[in-house]
Amino acid sequence: MNWTKQTAGWLLGLALTFSTCSPNNVTVDESLKTHFDKQNTTGTFALFDNSLGQFTIYALPKYKDSAYTPASTFKIVNSLIGLETGVIENEKMVIRWDGVVRTGPAGDTMHAWNKDLTMEEAFKASAVPYYQEVARRIGRDTMQRWLDSLKYGNHVIGKEIDQFWLDGSLKVRPDEQLGLVKRLYFGELPFQKRTQEIVRNVMLQEANSNYKLAYKTGWANPGTDQQKGWILGWIEENKHPYFFVLLVEAKAGTDMQTVRKQILMDILKQLGFLEGKR
């Protein structure tokens, strides 16, 4: 591929984060488009092989240049800040249900949200009300200081402390999301060890003899023609971590919860994961 000055500058920026990145360490794999096409979606995907310092990327411009609403992937950052500030005591801390019955985009009752929840349960169920309350308790000034310190996305909170990661005020690039989870995995974020360990643990979704898969999902603009679905995290095989970010763009009527996971697993399988052979 032809490396423009803009791309070279981007790689220099990545080098500051990953220290081993260069044009020779980036493989643009357009064959991964098949998995998006199969689900009638578009998007981008990137994976970083930490041991080799090698990136595999589909749709490079979307990965490095475009910023999107983080939606519930912001629960990673919200959890870190909540734990660090003491707003969240630990992963077992309960926030009582406010009695408001929430429904999903299809009008289905969100039973996993409509009850008292621990932080761990709220993270796994991606319960928005729990984390809205966490954000309110953190407060605007403290939240802003941490966003600035992390240099997370555009740092913008907007008008509502309990809506900014959902309403389009806060935007973040996929490459920034990948950098976030890599730094979290290695305990390199500006938080205490305990804080990062708790968040790493609640991100674990699957563990078997072949692999461990940890991630957080996000879903922006559900039910519209501008849906954005995220999955970001890492997969471990033979004790080696590989970090990934997936962004899926889809129209109304798409079952985003199913589609984004299917795309992720299909891509991982194509790249040789899930069988413990990496």
Buried (B, 14 or more C-beta within 10 A) or exposed (E): EEEEEEBEEBBEBBBEBBEEBEEEBBEEBEEBBEBBEEBEBBBBBBBBBBEEBBBBBBBBEBBBEBBBBBBBBBBBBBBBBBBBBEBBEEBEBEBEBEEEEBEEBEEEEBEBBBEEBBBBBBBBBBBBBBBBBBBBBBEEEBBBEBBEEBEBBEBEBEEBBBBBBBEBBBBBBBBBBBBBBBBBBEEEBEBEEEBBBBBBEBBBBEEEEBBBBBBBBBBBBBBEEEBBBBBBBBBBBEEEBBBBBBBBBBEEEBEBBEBBBBBBBBBBEEBEBBEEEB
